[in-house]
Amino acid sequence: MLALATRLIREPVSLRLASDFLTVPIETVDRCVADALACAEHLGIEATPDIVERIAREHLLALVNSAPPPRTPR
């Protein structure tokens, strides 16, 4: 039953985030959502889809914003 509840949270959140972060591979988005879910559960926070999405979105924004700029030929 827990696995079903986890899947019901992860799948829609991953799909929403994947559509917002097109430059990030879907596997990375899925892993980020899974990590955010595990983090919330570990901290004793009720892992609602909204909470998981907010945590994962912040992590993905940090990932995208920390990428080095493309190199220009000299």
C-alpha positions in Angstrom: 0.0 0.0 0.0 2.9 2.4 0.8 4.4 1.8 -2.6 1.1 2.7 -4.3 0.8 5.9 -2.3 4.4 6.8 -3.1 3.8 6.2 -6.8 0.6 8.3 -6.8 2.7 11.2 -5.4 5.8 10.7 -7.6 4.4 10.2 -11.0 2.2 13.4 -11.4 4.9 15.5 -9.7 7.6 14.2 -12.0 5.4 14.9 -15.1 4.7 18.5 -14.0 8.4 19.2 -13.2 9.6 17.5 -16.4 7.4 19.8 -18.4 8.9 22.8 -16.6 12.5 21.7 -16.8 12.9 20.5 -20.4 16.7 20.7 -20.3 17.0 18.3 -17.4 16.8 14.5 -18.3 13.6 12.8 -17.1 15.7 10.4 -15.1 17.2 13.3 -13.1 13.7 14.8 -12.5 12.4 11.4 -11.3 15.4 10.9 -9.0 15.0 14.5 -7.6 11.3 13.8 -6.8 12.1 10.5 -5.2 14.8 12.2 -3.1 12.5 15.0 -2.1 9.8 12.5 -1.0 12.4 10.5 1.0 13.6 13.7 2.6 10.2 14.9 3.6 9.4 11.4 5.1 12.7 11.3 6.9 12.0 14.7 8.5 8.6 13.6 9.6 6.8 16.0 7.3 3.6 14.8 5.7 4.7 14.1 2.1 1.9 15.7 0.1 2.3 16.2 -3.6 2.5 19.9 -3.1 5.4 19.6 -0.5 7.3 17.1 -2.6 6.9 19.3 -5.7 8.1 22.4 -3.9 11.2 20.7 -2.5 12.1 19.0 -5.9 11.5 22.3 -7.8 14.0 24.1 -5.5 16.6 21.3 -6.1 16.0 21.4 -9.9 16.3 25.2 -10.0 19.6 25.0 -8.1 20.8 22.3 -10.6 19.8 24.4 -13.6 21.2 27.7 -12.2 24.5 26.1 -11.2 25.3 24.9 -14.7 28.3 26.7 -16.2 27.5 29.0 -19.1 28.2 27.6 -22.6 31.7 28.2 -23.9 32.1 30.6 -26.9 34.8 30.0 -29.5 37.6 32.4 -29.4 
